[in-house]
Amino acid sequence: MAPNLLILGGTTEATALCRRLDEEELRARISFAGRVERPVSQPVPQRVGGFGGVAGLVDYLNAEGITHVVDATHPFAARMSANAEAACFEARVRLIALTRPPWQAQAGDKWERVPDIAGAVAALDRPATRVMLAVGRMHLDDFAPNPQHTYLLRMVDQPKGALPFPNCHVVVDRGPFSEAGDLALMRDHGIGLVVSKNAGGTGAAAKIVAARKLGLPVIMIDRPALQSRAEAHSVVEVLRWLGHDDTDRGV
Ligand SMILES: NC(=O)c1ccc[n+]([C@@H]2O[C@H](COP(=O)([O-])OP(=O)(O)OC[C@H]3O[C@@H](n4cnc5c(N)ncnc54)[C@H](OP(=O)(O)O)[C@@H]3O)[C@@H](O)[C@H]2O)c1
């Protein structure tokens, strides 16, 4: 039976995979949670919004005749990944996660590692400074207990409601970001501290490199633990997992 893929998206890697699947004329669609107003346009059909937990995803997989799922969500999207695991098991659909290794501290990095968002909030209980808070919109309210800082927030969409900080500046932009751009941004805003999830990959790495170059401390939030699962680290590995013959493209 020809594969019929569901890609769980929201990352640069998911978009790259869809591009390649389209080139290879493999049948695929991508799913987004619907967190951003304008998702990056994709070469394959897309659907938007939650499935309704594990049961909803099982129904979707069965109704659409999905044969393979690629979990290419962000490493911090732990609930979606756990749901995908459970639903694919129940629906007997093959699943692989397209993942990227976490960033590793290098010479010159001044990282303070914390286990989760709560750890980052606790670590910000310090004298006022100018903080680049790169944790995504969903977690901003968690940081309200430290109003002494001036925050720089970079968001995909202009925030609609009030932000939980008396002093903050919002930059609306979407990755991938460049090192030169992030160096300039941090200098312009006099940033003294960066808070980041350990996302890994290239799309969001520029701020980490920029912080190293500027000698800035980084509060680095470790990834949530996930069940061990089949993983691919590149688009080519996903194609091999599908049993797709890519030899004539020289990969
Ligand atoms: N967390 C981050 O830092 C981060 C950063 C960049 C991009 N993203 C992307 O943003 C999306 C949401 O991330 P999250 O951390 O909020 O996820 P999450 O906490 O793991 O998921 C919460 C719920 O959102 C829905 N959902 C998540 N990803 C979905 C997808 N690709 N397609 C359809 N429904 C999805 C599911 O709802 P139902 O239970 O109703 O199915 C899921 O149970 C993901 O696609 C992720 O790749 C996340």
Ligand as a Chemical Component Dictionary entry (heavy atoms), coordinates in Angstrom:
data_LIG
# 
_chem_comp.id                   LIG 
_chem_comp.type                 NON-POLYMER 
_chem_comp.pdbx_formal_charge   0 
_chem_comp.three_letter_code    LIG 
# 
loop_
_chem_comp_atom.comp_id 
_chem_comp_atom.atom_id 
_chem_comp_atom.alt_atom_id 
_chem_comp_atom.type_symbol 
_chem_comp_atom.charge 
_chem_comp_atom.model_Cartn_x 
_chem_comp_atom.model_Cartn_y 
_chem_comp_atom.model_Cartn_z 
_chem_comp_atom.pdbx_ordinal 
LIG N1  N1  N 0  6.417  24.302 22.862 1  
LIG C1  C1  C 0  7.241  25.083 22.184 2  
LIG O1  O1  O 0  8.189  25.683 22.739 3  
LIG C2  C2  C 0  7.087  25.251 20.704 4  
LIG C3  C3  C 0  7.997  26.043 19.995 5  
LIG C4  C4  C 0  7.864  26.166 18.612 6  
LIG C5  C5  C 0  6.825  25.533 17.965 7  
LIG N2  N2  N 1  5.957  24.761 18.682 8  
LIG C6  C6  C 0  4.883  24.077 17.951 9  
LIG O2  O2  O 0  3.649  24.593 18.430 10 
LIG C7  C7  C 0  2.684  23.559 18.511 11 
LIG C8  C8  C 0  2.085  23.507 19.909 12 
LIG O3  O3  O 0  3.126  23.279 20.845 13 
LIG P1  P1  P 0  2.763  23.009 22.369 14 
LIG O4  O4  O 0  4.020  22.983 23.140 15 
LIG O5  O5  O -1 1.664  23.925 22.775 16 
LIG O6  O6  O 0  2.176  21.514 22.261 17 
LIG P2  P2  P 0  1.672  20.514 23.404 18 
LIG O7  O7  O 0  1.598  21.219 24.715 19 
LIG O8  O8  O 0  2.470  19.272 23.326 20 
LIG O9  O9  O 0  0.223  20.166 22.851 21 
LIG C9  C9  C 0  -0.965 20.618 23.454 22 
LIG C10 C10 C 0  -2.124 20.249 22.535 23 
LIG O10 O10 O 0  -2.083 21.051 21.352 24 
LIG C11 C11 C 0  -2.491 20.274 20.227 25 
LIG N3  N3  N 0  -1.370 20.173 19.285 26 
LIG C12 C12 C 0  -0.046 20.345 19.524 27 
LIG N4  N4  N 0  0.670  20.220 18.390 28 
LIG C13 C13 C 0  -0.227 19.955 17.411 29 
LIG C14 C14 C 0  -0.111 19.733 16.013 30 
LIG N5  N5  N 0  1.086  19.784 15.378 31 
LIG N6  N6  N 0  -1.257 19.473 15.310 32 
LIG C15 C15 C 0  -2.464 19.447 15.934 33 
LIG N7  N7  N 0  -2.631 19.657 17.251 34 
LIG C16 C16 C 0  -1.532 19.917 17.973 35 
LIG C17 C17 C 0  -2.903 18.922 20.776 36 
LIG O11 O11 O 0  -4.277 19.033 21.086 37 
LIG P3  P3  P 0  -5.263 17.768 21.104 38 
LIG O12 O12 O 0  -4.944 17.017 22.358 39 
LIG O13 O13 O 0  -6.616 18.379 21.068 40 
LIG O14 O14 O 0  -4.948 16.944 19.867 41 
LIG C18 C18 C 0  -2.066 18.819 22.026 42 
LIG O15 O15 O 0  -2.580 17.911 22.988 43 
LIG C19 C19 C 0  3.370  22.258 18.085 44 
LIG O16 O16 O 0  2.983  21.998 16.764 45 
LIG C20 C20 C 0  4.840  22.571 18.199 46 
LIG O17 O17 O 0  5.602  21.861 17.231 47 
LIG C21 C21 C 0  6.048  24.610 20.030 48 
# 
loop_
_chem_comp_bond.comp_id 
_chem_comp_bond.atom_id_1 
_chem_comp_bond.atom_id_2 
_chem_comp_bond.value_order 
_chem_comp_bond.pdbx_ordinal 
LIG N1  C1  SING 1  
LIG C1  O1  DOUB 2  
LIG C1  C2  SING 3  
LIG C2  C3  SING 4  
LIG C2  C21 DOUB 5  
LIG C3  C4  DOUB 6  
LIG C4  C5  SING 7  
LIG C5  N2  DOUB 8  
LIG N2  C6  SING 9  
LIG N2  C21 SING 10 
LIG C6  O2  SING 11 
LIG C6  C20 SING 12 
LIG O2  C7  SING 13 
LIG C7  C8  SING 14 
LIG C7  C19 SING 15 
LIG C8  O3  SING 16 
LIG O3  P1  SING 17 
LIG P1  O4  DOUB 18 
LIG P1  O5  SING 19 
LIG P1  O6  SING 20 
LIG O6  P2  SING 21 
LIG P2  O7  DOUB 22 
LIG P2  O8  SING 23 
LIG P2  O9  SING 24 
LIG O9  C9  SING 25 
LIG C9  C10 SING 26 
LIG C10 O10 SING 27 
LIG C10 C18 SING 28 
LIG O10 C11 SING 29 
LIG C11 N3  SING 30 
LIG C11 C17 SING 31 
LIG N3  C12 SING 32 
LIG N3  C16 SING 33 
LIG C12 N4  DOUB 34 
LIG N4  C13 SING 35 
LIG C13 C14 SING 36 
LIG C13 C16 DOUB 37 
LIG C14 N5  SING 38 
LIG C14 N6  DOUB 39 
LIG N6  C15 SING 40 
LIG C15 N7  DOUB 41 
LIG N7  C16 SING 42 
LIG C17 O11 SING 43 
LIG C17 C18 SING 44 
LIG O11 P3  SING 45 
LIG P3  O12 DOUB 46 
LIG P3  O13 SING 47 
LIG P3  O14 SING 48 
LIG C18 O15 SING 49 
LIG C19 O16 SING 50 
LIG C19 C20 SING 51 
LIG C20 O17 SING 52 
# 
